[in-house]
Amino acid sequence: MSVFAHLVEHLADLLQPLFGATAAAIVMFTALVRLLVHPLSRAAARGQKARTALQPKIAELRKKHGKNPEKLQKAVLELHAEEKVSPLAGCLPGMLQVPAFFLLYHLFSSDTIGGEANGLLGHQLFAAPLGERWADALQGGVLSGAGLVYAGLFLVVGCVAAFSYRLSKRMMAANPAAQAGGGEQMPGLGAVTKVMPFMSFFTLVTVAVVPLAAALYVVTSTTWSAVERAVLYR
């Protein structure tokens, strides 16, 4: 983690002409992570389209084994294996980002790095220290500099979440067979499909409880995801 801390500091030095250089370094780091997992996101999009193409065959299996749920689930899983389509392929890009998020979280939550005081905790985005949370910002008042920074982040996340919600609903409307009531991809996937359009709104909770540096990662990554989905699933 100390090596990563030095990398962030050096990147911030390169971006020093920018206001909030460390925050800009975090945004660039997030963009780099998303670029690295972008090939997996493209593969997930292809997988989603392939699963959509399987819906007529799944409908036939549902008619054939509708009275035997266990046999239906087994037949659907065998169909995915035969067509080399993974029902969970879309989860992989998100899972691979978890280590990067927790790295930033611990980096800006630790008082010491490599036995020395963590100097990154004093870096700020405008008037908001990157190592503090929303609760800390509220102590100075909602209209304080730090409070306004968080208000801006919440506004961005809210707009992105609303956009993602509409995109998810549009995708589900275009593929009604993939909804919980229409298709049986695999056990439990119907419940996930119902919740999926609302997942982006949960980001608001994450932004509120993590250090500002980690919140920047979440906001940047969520915004990237919304744009990426709009392009890949068009």
Secondary structure as UniProt FT lines:
FT   HELIX           2..14
FT   TURN            15..17
FT   TURN            19..20
FT   HELIX           21..53
FT   HELIX           55..65
FT   TURN            66..67
FT   HELIX           69..82
FT   TURN            83..84
FT   TURN            87..88
FT   HELIX           89..91
FT   HELIX           92..107
FT   TURN            108..109
FT   STRAND          112..113
FT   TURN            114..115
FT   STRAND          116..117
FT   HELIX           119..122
FT   STRAND          124..125
FT   TURN            126..127
FT   STRAND          128..129
FT   TURN            130..131
FT   HELIX           134..138
FT   TURN            139..140
FT   TURN            142..143
FT   HELIX           145..174
FT   HELIX           176..178
FT   TURN            180..182
FT   TURN            187..188
FT   HELIX           189..195
FT   HELIX           196..202
FT   HELIX           203..209
FT   HELIX           212..232
//
